[in-house]
């Protein structure tokens, strides 16, 4: 496959899956890999939507990790969505994965209400106006709530999900109260949560969240996941998630 300027093909180190990335743009991080692993228990008949899909890494990983029938990746940035489409073609998974170059606020025609079994999302973490913002920069769109807010993400997820449909998100712990308030506002009940810390001597900087549409009240808090040992090597669980040999 012919690559554009500044693009490269990276090995996802799982079932020979690969992804095209632009080294000058937003490249996926461990949060995307952890979310795909956190949300991997899907059924063969399931329809899945990955919002804010970026270069499509979560959609592509889910195609490898699950038997889900159909996976939609939704990305507002035209060039990024086009790159994700080429990655889907590269992996020969066009029959299961479709990339939609759409604003998640405009999905009613492609994805009607109450038709989705599972939603995954790795949204922009920072509120608009926080930090240095250059609205013409694709990195800024990926990191800041410029094209959508946290409330947009949760409200539209609630619209698309079936009764008891599952919602999986990775975000920052400092916004956890806001996340839970919005989930309950739109009737997505928080069901499972796991903090992720870089190392044993550092505070958690990522949180993985699972919710269910119109479900009963009960939240399970799992053991904190630690990424690195004191030696700087990945912990055993991270090796297992990446399915890498030590």
C-alpha positions in Angstrom: 0.0 0.0 0.0 1.3 3.4 -1.0 1.8 5.8 2.0 1.5 9.5 2.1 4.1 12.0 3.4 5.0 11.4 7.1 3.0 8.2 7.2 4.3 4.8 8.5 2.8 1.4 9.0 3.0 0.1 12.6 2.5 -3.5 13.8 -0.2 -3.8 16.4 1.5 -7.0 17.6 -1.8 -8.8 17.6 -3.0 -11.3 15.0 -0.7 -9.6 12.4 -2.9 -6.5 12.5 -1.3 -3.3 11.3 -2.2 0.4 11.3 -1.2 3.5 9.3 -0.1 6.4 11.4 1.1 9.9 10.6 4.1 10.8 12.7 3.2 14.5 12.7 -0.4 13.8 13.9 -2.0 12.1 16.8 -0.7 8.6 17.3 -2.5 6.1 19.5 -1.3 5.4 23.0 -1.7 2.8 25.7 -5.1 4.1 26.7 -6.5 2.9 23.3 -5.0 -0.6 23.8 -6.3 -0.8 27.3 -9.8 0.3 26.3 -10.0 -2.3 23.5 -8.9 -5.0 26.0 -11.4 -3.7 28.7 -14.3 -3.9 26.2 -13.4 -7.1 24.4 -16.2 -9.4 25.6 -18.6 -9.1 22.7 -21.0 -11.5 21.0 -20.9 -12.6 17.4 -24.2 -10.8 16.5 -23.1 -7.5 18.1 -23.1 -4.1 16.4 -20.3 -1.9 17.9 -19.7 1.8 17.4 -16.3 3.3 18.3 -16.7 7.1 18.7 -13.8 9.5 18.2 -12.0 6.6 16.5 -9.1 8.7 15.2 -6.9 6.4 13.1 -9.2 3.5 13.9 -6.9 1.6 16.3 -9.7 0.6 18.7 -12.0 -0.5 15.9 -9.2 -2.5 14.3 -8.2 -4.1 17.6 -11.8 -5.0 18.4 -12.1 -6.7 15.0 -9.2 -8.9 16.0 -10.1 -9.5 19.7 -13.9 -10.1 19.2 -16.4 -11.8 17.0 -18.6 -8.7 16.7 -20.6 -8.7 13.5 -20.2 -5.1 12.6 -17.9 -2.3 13.9 -18.3 1.3 13.0 -15.5 3.8 13.6 -16.7 7.4 13.7 -14.2 10.2 13.0 -14.9 13.9 12.3 -11.5 14.8 10.7 -11.5 14.0 7.0 -7.8 13.2 6.6 -7.7 11.1 9.8 -10.8 9.1 8.8 -9.4 8.5 5.3 -6.2 7.1 6.9 -8.3 4.9 9.1 -10.2 3.6 6.0 -6.8 2.6 4.4 -5.8 0.8 7.6 -9.1 -1.2 7.4 -8.3 -2.1 3.8 -4.7 -3.0 4.8 -6.0 -5.5 7.3 -8.7 -6.9 4.9 -11.5 -6.3 7.4 -13.8 -4.1 5.3 -16.6 -6.7 5.7 -16.7 -6.0 9.4 -15.3 -2.5 10.0 -16.7 0.7 8.4 -15.2 4.1 9.0 -17.7 7.0 9.0 -16.3 10.5 8.4 -19.0 12.2 10.4 -19.6 14.4 13.4 -21.0 12.1 16.1 -23.9 14.6 16.5 -25.0 13.7 12.9 -25.3 9.9 13.0 -29.1 9.5 13.2 -29.3 8.4 9.6 -26.4 5.9 9.6 -27.0 4.7 13.1 -30.7 4.9 14.3 -31.6 5.0 17.9 -31.5 1.9 20.1 -29.7 -0.2 17.5 -26.2 -0.6 19.0 -25.0 -3.3 21.4 -21.7 -1.7 22.4 -20.1 1.7 22.3 -16.4 2.4 22.9 -14.9 5.8 23.1 -11.5 7.4 23.8 -12.7 11.0 23.7 -10.8 14.3 23.9 -9.7 14.6 27.6 -9.4 18.4 27.9 -12.2 20.9 28.0 -12.2 23.5 25.2 -10.3 26.6 26.3 -7.9 24.7 28.6 -4.2 24.7 27.7 -2.8 25.9 24.4 -5.4 25.5 21.6 -4.8 25.7 17.9 -8.1 24.9 16.2 -6.5 24.1 12.9 -4.3 21.4 14.4 -5.5 17.7 14.3 -3.7 17.1 17.6 -5.8 19.8 19.2 -9.1 18.3 17.9 -8.0 14.9 19.3 -7.1 16.3 22.7 -9.6 19.1 23.3 -13.4 19.2 23.3 -13.6 21.3 20.2 -15.8 19.2 17.9 -17.7 17.5 20.7 -18.1 17.7 24.5 -18.2 14.9 27.1 -21.9 15.5 27.4 -22.3 15.1 23.6 -20.5 11.8 23.7 -22.6 10.4 26.5 -25.9 11.7 25.2 -25.4 10.4 21.7 -24.2 7.0 23.1 -27.4 6.8 25.1 -29.4 7.5 22.0 -27.7 4.7 20.0 -27.6 2.0 22.7 -30.1 -0.7 23.0 -31.7 -1.5 26.4 -28.8 -2.9 28.5 -26.4 -2.0 25.8 -22.8 -1.5 27.0 -20.8 1.7 27.1 -17.0 1.7 27.5 -14.9 4.8 27.9 -11.3 5.7 28.9 -10.8 9.1 30.4 -9.0 11.1 33.1 -9.7 10.4 36.8 -10.1 14.2 37.6 -13.3 14.2 35.5 -14.8 11.1 37.0 -17.5 13.0 39.0 -18.6 14.8 35.9 -18.6 11.5 33.9 -20.8 9.7 36.4 -23.2 12.6 36.7 -23.6 12.7 32.9 -24.0 8.9 32.6 -26.8 8.9 35.1 -28.4 12.0 33.5 -28.7 10.0 30.2 -29.5 6.7 31.9 -26.2 4.9 31.4 -25.6 3.3 34.8 -21.9 3.0 35.8 -21.2 -0.7 36.3 -17.4 -1.2 36.4 -14.3 1.0 36.8 -10.6 0.4 36.9 -7.9 3.0 37.6 -4.6 2.8 35.7 -1.3 4.1 37.2 2.0 4.5 35.3 3.9 2.9 38.2 3.5 1.9 41.8 4.8 5.2 43.1 2.6 7.4 40.9 -1.1 8.3 41.0 -3.6 6.9 38.5 -3.7 9.0 35.4 -6.3 7.0 33.4 -9.6 5.4 34.3 -11.5 2.7 32.4 -15.3 2.9 32.8 -18.1 0.5 31.8 -21.8 1.4 31.9 -25.0 -0.2 30.8 -28.1 1.5 29.4 -31.0 1.6 31.8 -29.4 -1.0 34.2 -29.7 -1.3 37.9 -27.4 0.4 40.4 -24.2 -1.5 41.2 -20.6 -0.4 40.6 -17.6 -2.8 40.7 -14.2 -1.2 41.3 -11.5 -3.5 40.0 -7.9 -3.6 41.3 -5.7 -0.8 39.9 -3.7 -1.7 36.9 0.0 -0.7 37.0 1.8 -0.2 33.7 5.5 -0.3 34.7 7.5 -2.0 37.4 10.2 -0.1 39.3 12.8 -1.4 36.8 10.9 0.4 34.0 9.8 -2.9 32.5 6.1 -3.6 31.7 4.2 -5.4 34.5 3.1 -9.0 33.8 -0.5 -7.9 33.1 0.5 -5.4 30.5 2.5 -8.1 28.7 -0.6 -10.2 28.8 -2.8 -7.4 27.4 -0.4 -6.8 24.6 0.1 -10.5 24.2 3.9 -10.0 24.1 6.6 -12.2 25.4 8.7 -10.8 28.2 
